[in-house]
Amino acid sequence: MKRVWIRWVYFYAFVFFTWSVSASAQSPAADSSFRAFSDFHIHTSFKNYYRYSVHPDSLILYADDPAFLNKKYGKTAWIPYVKDPKAKRLGKESNMGNYDQSDYANLHGLAGSVLCMSITPPEKIMLSTKTQRWLNKAMVTHMEMPRQEVLADEKNSSFNEFMGEYYYVINQDSVHNGTKILLAKNNADLRRIISEGGIGLVTTIEGGHVLFGSKALGSIEKIKEPGCDSACRLEILGNIQKLHELPHRVFFITVAHFGWNKMFGNAKSLDKPGLRRDLLTTATISDDFKRNMFAKYGDGIMGEVRSYNLMDTTVETKGRHTLRITLPYSRDGYRTNIGYEVMNKLLDAEHDFANPIYLDCKHMDIKARFQYYEFIDSLNKVRKQAGKKTIPIIASHIGLSGKSRAVAIATAQYPLSNSYEELIFGKTFYTVQMNDHDLYWRNYTRLLKPEDRQIYFAKGTVPSTTGFNPFDGNQNYNTLGWFYPWEINFCDDEIKYIYRSEGIIGLNMDSRILGYTMPNYSKRYKEFLKSKFIDLYGKDRYKLKDGTLIKFDDYFQAEPLLRNIFRVVEICGRNDVSAWDHMAIGSDFDGFIQPITLSPTAESIPAFHEKMIYYLKAFAEIHNQERLMYGLTAEAAMQKFFYTNGRDFIFKNFQD
């Protein structure tokens, strides 16, 4: 009976994991000056590739016959998919069965756009059983069963699917209905495409699992075994070499994703607001659920692999308490350097970083991120002194957590590991950690290995060996309840590292990631905000001279994005207009997100851009943030965010 119950928990967990909430009807077309946009994470070909390709080999085997591939597949990416117009009009969930968000039809007329096209084969671990595939068909992606079975086939690898979609994209007709869309081969090719009025796609990859070929094992139970390290290593490194040699350069790879890949620790993603979060919290009572869905067999850049057989110890605290402390170390763990080897191979360290495939930090766990930042920070200092090009840090589709570094590490790593109580109890949770659990935290941190204790602090600081409480004085109460606080979002210190590297932050268009479901966006707050909006504009809706409708309800939907934007400007470490230079869009369209209702699809971006100018002005005035504009006009700030920051970063860093 228990096994049946656990299966049902997995059933609901799988559904919750991939569930998306879509958005409202499309906005009217914006002025042509808002047409071009840049995007650091958009799945322009995902849905049509899996609809129209029966098997990746149907493209790979004919890679040397572009005429054949163009004839067979060349128009399919342009086919608009709106099977359920009402669902699109009402902003229902976008899946493979009703309507698309970012296929080529959605990009019609958006000349000059520069888009980081993400190729993301679904992870095998999520499609390994017939039950999972049926659920995926009926309730999640609506991908047809035969195609899912091809994905799950042990003879078909994630790298194979990547190559299939790659050949699918490069063999599309380049022009349709007056819109040119091309995958750029290199920097010069991208600049040519844009100068000729086209839309330039840049190849990016989401998930280190893409590096797995037929020898790399997709099962989490097998991949954590020592034998997989040696068996898979040469294949993974060989596939990286193949990526380096592709005619169309791979700009960056998001090296972690939903499932642990033994190379980089991954941030926990399984969460949904409301009743579903309560159900997930209840489900964590089951040890089996924790071990299968949340177990972190390794943290950071691998590193060390551990089992769930963790070490316990007891501590006497001045004769008053006996604390049992479980440490994040296992008796049967083992060492490996595969994470660092993969990182260096991607960055082309063996050739003095001449032609890097950059690493994207999204989906990495927080320990891996800080390890990577400090590596890049040290590397860039040396390269600057030598007059060499530095390596920018990329965070392609993120939101902010609003946390200090110490609290972010404590709540993301073992023993808390992104506790649902953090979301359910809010400020009370942090107060309890600081007060009631003070003895626990001081003893826990004292018992950590020095390198794990150090990760709580900025480089160069020396934490006390007697232990510390990471929550003491670090709660960030001014941000709690506004920003989504899980490990998948970035804390304050991380923004400084990204700016210091001259990197880029792509802000996600997922309402949950931006914090829209957090408790401060309450009915009471909305009423307060509405009164401020009316005081400012005299009414809760009005039309601009060109007929564009500006209304309070839309402004309220945009507030979380605006709050993330201004927070980046405030904490980035810059005190001048350059604080606005390293942000862009990372929409994650067609990535099964919960989109902002104002901009559910790529075709809605121009109108959203125009409206955001007025929403930005309203936010700055209502919240007394004009000082953070540093003299920029709202028009100039939004032009940077929607287009020029991203375009200029890609022009500067996309490989030659």
SEMI-473609 format. One line per 4 residues: number of its first residue (from 1); for each residue y, x, z of C-alpha. Coordinates in steps of 0.02 Angstrom, whole numbers, m for minus. Example, Ala and Ser with C-alpha at 12.3 -4.5 7.8 and 13.67 -1.06 7.14 Angstrom:
2
1> m225 615 390 ~ m53 684 357 .
END
This chain:
656
1> 0 0 0 ~ 117 144 44 ~ 92 223 m128 ~ 137 58 m212 .
5> 297 48 m109 ~ 343 227 m152 ~ 318 192 m338 ~ 439 46 m325 .
9> 565 160 m240 ~ 548 283 m385 ~ 565 137 m505 ~ 732 84 m432 .
13> 789 263 m410 ~ 761 299 m594 ~ 861 144 m642 ~ 1002 187 m523 .
17> 1006 366 m584 ~ 1049 320 m761 ~ 1136 152 m740 ~ 1309 142 m818 .
21> 1449 19 m806 ~ 1553 m3 m963 ~ 1727 m69 m991 ~ 1849 m196 m1053 .
25> 1903 m243 m1230 ~ 1988 m115 m1340 ~ 2174 m83 m1326 ~ 2287 m107 m1476 .
29> 2307 42 m1591 ~ 2431 172 m1531 ~ 2564 262 m1630 ~ 2494 394 m1748 .
33> 2572 533 m1644 ~ 2439 499 m1511 ~ 2289 505 m1630 ~ 2227 681 m1602 .
37> 2140 723 m1438 ~ 2032 862 m1368 ~ 1876 830 m1266 ~ 1765 955 m1176 .
41> 1613 842 m1161 ~ 1572 705 m1285 ~ 1404 651 m1359 ~ 1458 610 m1538 .
45> 1283 612 m1615 ~ 1164 575 m1471 ~ 1128 392 m1504 ~ 1117 395 m1693 .
49> 1011 552 m1690 ~ 881 468 m1580 ~ 892 306 m1679 ~ 867 380 m1852 .
53> 761 535 m1826 ~ 579 496 m1793 ~ 540 674 m1737 ~ 644 835 m1730 .
57> 521 917 m1849 ~ 579 795 m1984 ~ 740 898 m1985 ~ 680 1071 m1931 .
61> 545 1084 m2065 ~ 674 1049 m2201 ~ 812 1158 m2131 ~ 814 1259 m2294 .
65> 836 1102 m2399 ~ 1009 1034 m2353 ~ 1013 921 m2506 ~ 858 831 m2443 .
69> 923 817 m2265 ~ 1093 756 m2322 ~ 1012 624 m2431 ~ 899 565 m2289 .
73> 1017 578 m2139 ~ 1190 617 m2207 ~ 1268 446 m2181 ~ 1180 392 m2023 .
77> 1302 469 m1897 ~ 1439 364 m1977 ~ 1348 198 m1955 ~ 1442 94 m1826 .
81> 1327 15 m1699 ~ 1392 m147 m1626 ~ 1242 m260 m1609 ~ 1324 m360 m1471 .
85> 1511 m382 m1509 ~ 1534 m486 m1353 ~ 1467 m345 m1244 ~ 1593 m226 m1321 .
89> 1735 m353 m1308 ~ 1697 m385 m1125 ~ 1665 m204 m1085 ~ 1482 m221 m1039 .
93> 1369 m71 m1016 ~ 1354 32 m1174 ~ 1176 79 m1217 ~ 1071 108 m1371 .
97> 1041 m78 m1388 ~ 1217 m153 m1391 ~ 1361 m39 m1445 ~ 1414 144 m1454 .
101> 1560 237 m1376 ~ 1582 396 m1479 ~ 1484 392 m1642 ~ 1578 446 m1797 .
105> 1638 268 m1829 ~ 1728 273 m1661 ~ 1818 432 m1718 ~ 1888 352 m1876 .
109> 2069 403 m1906 ~ 2082 525 m1761 ~ 2128 674 m1872 ~ 2161 840 m1787 .
113> 2047 806 m1639 ~ 1948 953 m1567 ~ 1787 895 m1484 ~ 1655 990 m1388 .
117> 1502 899 m1453 ~ 1368 903 m1319 ~ 1185 908 m1371 ~ 1081 844 m1225 .
121> 896 807 m1249 ~ 834 691 m1110 ~ 737 788 m980 ~ 549 768 m992 .
125> 531 746 m805 ~ 619 577 m820 ~ 506 514 m959 ~ 339 584 m904 .
129> 248 418 m873 ~ 228 257 m972 ~ 311 162 m829 ~ 465 273 m836 .
133> 477 253 m1024 ~ 459 64 m1012 ~ 597 56 m881 ~ 706 166 m990 .
137> 679 49 m1138 ~ 704 m112 m1041 ~ 842 m70 m919 ~ 928 97 m950 .
141> 954 181 m1120 ~ 860 51 m1224 ~ 788 194 m1327 ~ 637 135 m1427 .
145> 467 175 m1353 ~ 398 276 m1501 ~ 547 394 m1493 ~ 528 413 m1305 .
149> 345 457 m1329 ~ 396 595 m1449 ~ 518 660 m1319 ~ 383 659 m1185 .
153> 248 740 m1293 ~ 198 907 m1217 ~ 191 982 m1393 ~ 375 940 m1418 .
157> 501 1045 m1321 ~ 680 1020 m1267 ~ 731 1168 m1376 ~ 647 1083 m1523 .
161> 750 925 m1493 ~ 909 1029 m1482 ~ 871 1109 m1651 ~ 833 938 m1725 .
165> 1002 867 m1672 ~ 1089 1027 m1728 ~ 1019 1009 m1905 ~ 1058 823 m1899 .
169> 1243 858 m1866 ~ 1269 997 m1994 ~ 1191 890 m2130 ~ 1306 742 m2112 .
173> 1422 695 m2254 ~ 1588 774 m2210 ~ 1705 632 m2265 ~ 1690 445 m2244 .
177> 1824 310 m2256 ~ 1962 440 m2257 ~ 1900 533 m2102 ~ 1830 709 m2110 .
181> 1714 765 m1970 ~ 1636 939 m1975 ~ 1541 1051 m1857 ~ 1637 1216 m1850 .
185> 1544 1377 m1883 ~ 1667 1487 m1789 ~ 1848 1499 m1734 ~ 1920 1526 m1908 .
189> 1818 1381 m1976 ~ 1879 1266 m1837 ~ 2061 1310 m1870 ~ 2034 1275 m2056 .
193> 1956 1104 m2020 ~ 2102 1054 m1909 ~ 2235 1122 m2028 ~ 2158 1017 m2168 .
197> 2172 858 m2064 ~ 1991 849 m2009 ~ 1906 823 m1842 ~ 1826 984 m1781 .
201> 1664 978 m1682 ~ 1613 1128 m1577 ~ 1431 1148 m1524 ~ 1396 1140 m1337 .
205> 1236 1109 m1239 ~ 1205 1011 m1080 ~ 1062 1069 m971 ~ 969 1233 m950 .
209> 810 1138 m990 ~ 863 1150 m1172 ~ 807 1332 m1165 ~ 628 1276 m1130 .
213> 508 1291 m1275 ~ 327 1239 m1280 ~ 276 1371 m1151 ~ 409 1324 m1023 .
217> 339 1189 m912 ~ 436 1026 m889 ~ 351 967 m730 ~ 444 1005 m569 .
221> 277 1029 m482 ~ 229 1168 m604 ~ 396 1247 m635 ~ 414 1290 m450 .
225> 255 1395 m455 ~ 272 1586 m469 ~ 169 1594 m629 ~ 298 1496 m728 .
229> 425 1634 m702 ~ 332 1765 m803 ~ 256 1642 m926 ~ 422 1564 m973 .
233> 544 1707 m957 ~ 521 1787 m1128 ~ 526 1618 m1215 ~ 687 1567 m1126 .
237> 772 1733 m1165 ~ 709 1723 m1344 ~ 784 1550 m1364 ~ 951 1614 m1299 .
241> 944 1747 m1433 ~ 913 1611 m1563 ~ 1068 1519 m1500 ~ 1171 1678 m1521 .
245> 1111 1692 m1701 ~ 1147 1513 m1758 ~ 1270 1500 m1904 ~ 1370 1375 m1801 .
249> 1420 1461 m1639 ~ 1372 1383 m1473 ~ 1532 1380 m1370 ~ 1458 1349 m1197 .
253> 1307 1281 m1106 ~ 1304 1174 m949 ~ 1164 1275 m870 ~ 1110 1144 m742 .
257> 1081 957 m759 ~ 988 818 m667 ~ 822 907 m636 ~ 802 1079 m559 .
261> 765 1207 m696 ~ 720 1359 m590 ~ 866 1457 m661 ~ 1017 1375 m577 .
265> 1029 1261 m428 ~ 1084 1085 m476 ~ 1201 967 m386 ~ 1123 804 m330 .
269> 1170 662 m449 ~ 1073 512 m384 ~ 1203 392 m314 ~ 1274 221 m354 .
273> 1406 125 m255 ~ 1386 m37 m159 ~ 1219 m117 m122 ~ 1127 11 m229 .
277> 1190 151 m115 ~ 1126 55 36 ~ 955 39 m47 ~ 953 224 m87 .
281> 999 265 92 ~ 853 159 152 ~ 737 242 26 ~ 774 413 100 .
285> 674 362 253 ~ 522 405 148 ~ 478 590 151 ~ 396 572 m20 .
289> 558 504 m93 ~ 658 649 m20 ~ 536 779 m82 ~ 523 711 m259 .
293> 702 655 m289 ~ 810 766 m178 ~ 711 922 m135 ~ 807 1080 m179 .
297> 674 1210 m214 ~ 810 1335 m247 ~ 998 1350 m224 ~ 1124 1454 m315 .
301> 1092 1569 m461 ~ 905 1601 m441 ~ 879 1688 m330 ~ 741 1633 m221 .
305> 619 1490 m242 ~ 560 1399 m88 ~ 438 1260 m50 ~ 468 1111 63 .
309> 376 1206 201 ~ 538 1253 288 ~ 557 1360 443 ~ 595 1280 612 .
313> 663 1361 769 ~ 726 1304 939 ~ 884 1359 1028 ~ 928 1346 1212 .
317> 1111 1306 1238 ~ 1164 1360 1413 ~ 1020 1266 1490 ~ 1090 1096 1442 .
321> 1013 1064 1272 ~ 864 1121 1171 ~ 907 1110 988 ~ 776 1106 853 .
325> 849 1183 696 ~ 767 1180 525 ~ 829 1323 417 ~ 836 1324 226 .
329> 700 1456 212 ~ 515 1433 178 ~ 368 1540 232 ~ 294 1540 58 .
333> 453 1566 m43 ~ 467 1705 m171 ~ 603 1806 m255 ~ 653 1798 m437 .
337> 800 1863 m540 ~ 782 1742 m685 ~ 947 1654 m651 ~ 1049 1814 m663 .
341> 951 1873 m814 ~ 986 1709 m906 ~ 1170 1716 m856 ~ 1191 1893 m923 .
345> 1096 1854 m1083 ~ 1207 1703 m1117 ~ 1367 1801 m1082 ~ 1308 1943 m1194 .
349> 1325 2071 m1055 ~ 1214 2194 m1149 ~ 1348 2207 m1283 ~ 1497 2216 m1163 .
353> 1522 2026 m1172 ~ 1572 2038 m1354 ~ 1505 1867 m1408 ~ 1475 1762 m1252 .
357> 1402 1590 m1242 ~ 1506 1535 m1094 ~ 1429 1450 m941 ~ 1492 1278 m893 .
361> 1489 1251 m704 ~ 1469 1062 m707 ~ 1303 1007 m628 ~ 1278 1178 m543 .
365> 1256 1163 m356 ~ 1402 1226 m254 ~ 1316 1388 m203 ~ 1282 1433 m385 .
369> 1461 1392 m430 ~ 1537 1506 m298 ~ 1416 1646 m343 ~ 1469 1629 m524 .
373> 1655 1622 m482 ~ 1647 1781 m380 ~ 1547 1869 m516 ~ 1676 1818 m647 .
377> 1822 1859 m532 ~ 1758 2037 m504 ~ 1712 2058 m688 ~ 1883 2001 m748 .
381> 1975 2122 m633 ~ 1880 2267 m711 ~ 1904 2202 m888 ~ 2090 2173 m863 .
385> 2113 2351 m803 ~ 2020 2412 m958 ~ 2125 2302 m1073 ~ 1975 2197 m1124 .
389> 1960 2010 m1150 ~ 1916 1916 m991 ~ 1790 1775 m964 ~ 1862 1602 m928 .
393> 1776 1482 m808 ~ 1736 1313 m887 ~ 1712 1151 m792 ~ 1686 1029 m934 .
397> 1678 854 m857 ~ 1716 850 m672 ~ 1813 761 m536 ~ 1879 825 m370 .
401> 1797 807 m199 ~ 1958 829 m99 ~ 1869 948 19 ~ 1900 1120 89 .
405> 1772 1253 43 ~ 1686 1256 213 ~ 1661 1068 222 ~ 1606 1061 40 .
409> 1471 1192 72 ~ 1414 1110 234 ~ 1396 936 160 ~ 1314 993 m2 .
413> 1187 1119 62 ~ 1039 1098 178 ~ 1025 1016 305 ~ 1146 880 246 .
417> 1117 894 57 ~ 1240 758 3 ~ 1203 632 140 ~ 1234 450 93 .
421> 1308 428 267 ~ 1452 536 208 ~ 1496 399 84 ~ 1453 250 194 .
425> 1540 302 357 ~ 1686 399 284 ~ 1801 484 411 ~ 1684 441 555 .
429> 1550 550 477 ~ 1662 704 478 ~ 1724 671 655 ~ 1545 660 719 .
433> 1501 825 634 ~ 1651 909 714 ~ 1625 841 889 ~ 1451 773 926 .
437> 1363 902 816 ~ 1473 1050 861 ~ 1336 1143 956 ~ 1213 1114 815 .
441> 1328 1185 681 ~ 1376 1338 782 ~ 1193 1382 811 ~ 1138 1335 635 .
445> 1268 1447 551 ~ 1228 1589 672 ~ 1046 1585 616 ~ 1082 1589 429 .
449> 1057 1746 328 ~ 1223 1841 311 ~ 1238 1801 124 ~ 1214 1615 159 .
453> 1337 1617 303 ~ 1466 1706 194 ~ 1462 1572 60 ~ 1563 1458 176 .
457> 1711 1576 165 ~ 1824 1656 36 ~ 1775 1828 m26 ~ 1833 1966 89 .
461> 1834 1866 251 ~ 1713 1910 391 ~ 1644 1755 480 ~ 1592 1771 660 .
465> 1410 1819 686 ~ 1408 1703 837 ~ 1417 1552 722 ~ 1551 1425 679 .
469> 1576 1241 646 ~ 1630 1220 463 ~ 1708 1050 502 ~ 1823 1115 639 .
473> 1999 1091 572 ~ 1939 1069 392 ~ 1917 882 368 ~ 2056 856 238 .
477> 2094 683 306 ~ 2233 660 177 ~ 2103 659 38 ~ 1956 570 120 .
481> 1929 398 46 ~ 2019 441 m116 ~ 1907 569 m202 ~ 1719 561 m233 .
485> 1654 684 m104 ~ 1482 736 m169 ~ 1430 910 m221 ~ 1441 865 m406 .
489> 1631 863 m383 ~ 1737 1018 m356 ~ 1825 1070 m195 ~ 1999 1144 m178 .
493> 1952 1329 m185 ~ 1858 1305 m348 ~ 2014 1247 m439 ~ 2101 1408 m390 .
497> 1958 1513 m460 ~ 1962 1418 m625 ~ 2150 1441 m644 ~ 2140 1625 m596 .
501> 2016 1652 m738 ~ 2130 1560 m862 ~ 1989 1433 m876 ~ 1986 1247 m910 .
505> 1953 1088 m812 ~ 1892 937 m910 ~ 1921 782 m805 ~ 1783 653 m821 .
509> 1817 475 m880 ~ 1683 411 m760 ~ 1766 297 m633 ~ 1642 344 m495 .
513> 1669 531 m520 ~ 1858 502 m514 ~ 1843 407 m349 ~ 1879 228 m404 .
517> 1738 161 m295 ~ 1802 248 m138 ~ 1859 138 8 ~ 2045 176 m2 .
521> 2055 81 m167 ~ 2043 m80 m67 ~ 2113 m253 m95 ~ 2245 m217 36 .
525> 2296 m55 m50 ~ 2303 m143 m218 ~ 2421 m275 m148 ~ 2533 m139 m73 .
529> 2532 m43 m237 ~ 2572 m198 m338 ~ 2728 m229 m234 ~ 2784 m50 m267 .
533> 2750 m70 m453 ~ 2852 m230 m462 ~ 2994 m148 m364 ~ 2993 m10 m493 .
537> 2979 m114 m653 ~ 3035 m287 m598 ~ 2872 m371 m648 ~ 2684 m337 m654 .
541> 2676 m334 m843 ~ 2797 m301 m985 ~ 2799 m244 m1166 ~ 2871 m85 m1235 .
545> 2980 m93 m1391 ~ 2828 m63 m1502 ~ 2734 m207 m1421 ~ 2624 m100 m1308 .
549> 2581 m200 m1153 ~ 2604 m113 m986 ~ 2528 m208 m840 ~ 2491 m171 m660 .
553> 2303 m204 m667 ~ 2287 m69 m800 ~ 2394 50 m697 ~ 2280 21 m548 .
557> 2128 67 m654 ~ 2216 229 m705 ~ 2267 282 m528 ~ 2108 381 m487 .
561> 2129 487 m644 ~ 2313 514 m604 ~ 2270 560 m425 ~ 2145 690 m488 .
565> 2275 760 m609 ~ 2410 779 m477 ~ 2285 852 m352 ~ 2239 989 m477 .
569> 2423 1029 m501 ~ 2452 1034 m313 ~ 2305 1148 m264 ~ 2284 1260 m417 .
573> 2384 1404 m344 ~ 2526 1393 m469 ~ 2703 1342 m420 ~ 2777 1320 m592 .
577> 2749 1223 m752 ~ 2593 1325 m792 ~ 2504 1217 m662 ~ 2488 1089 m803 .
581> 2408 1211 m927 ~ 2223 1208 m881 ~ 2175 1024 m880 ~ 2104 917 m1020 .
585> 1986 772 m1051 ~ 1799 789 m1023 ~ 1756 608 m1061 ~ 1564 610 m1060 .
589> 1567 465 m1184 ~ 1390 406 m1226 ~ 1328 507 m1077 ~ 1284 350 m977 .
593> 1437 352 m865 ~ 1539 217 m778 ~ 1695 226 m888 ~ 1875 188 m848 .
597> 1900 10 m909 ~ 2060 60 m999 ~ 1970 183 m1109 ~ 1786 141 m1134 .
601> 1768 221 m1307 ~ 1840 362 m1410 ~ 1937 241 m1520 ~ 2034 182 m1365 .
605> 2098 358 m1323 ~ 2260 350 m1425 ~ 2319 188 m1343 ~ 2266 255 m1174 .
609> 2366 414 m1205 ~ 2523 315 m1243 ~ 2504 205 m1089 ~ 2468 352 m975 .
613> 2645 417 m1006 ~ 2713 265 m917 ~ 2577 264 m784 ~ 2614 447 m747 .
617> 2798 407 m719 ~ 2751 263 m605 ~ 2628 367 m504 ~ 2753 510 m480 .
621> 2888 391 m419 ~ 2779 277 m311 ~ 2696 425 m224 ~ 2847 542 m221 .
625> 2763 673 m331 ~ 2907 712 m449 ~ 2917 890 m379 ~ 2744 925 m453 .
629> 2809 891 m629 ~ 2902 1058 m624 ~ 3030 993 m747 ~ 2902 927 m873 .
633> 2930 758 m950 ~ 2788 633 m936 ~ 2772 639 m1126 ~ 2749 829 m1124 .
637> 2628 824 m977 ~ 2515 695 m1060 ~ 2521 785 m1228 ~ 2456 937 m1138 .
641> 2319 840 m1049 ~ 2259 737 m1197 ~ 2273 867 m1333 ~ 2362 1034 m1332 .
645> 2284 1114 m1176 ~ 2109 1084 m1241 ~ 2148 1130 m1421 ~ 2235 1291 m1372 .
649> 2097 1342 m1250 ~ 1964 1316 m1383 ~ 2067 1406 m1515 ~ 2088 1552 m1395 .
653> 1907 1565 m1334 ~ 1790 1491 m1464 ~ 1692 1634 m1539 ~ 1740 1719 m1702 .
END
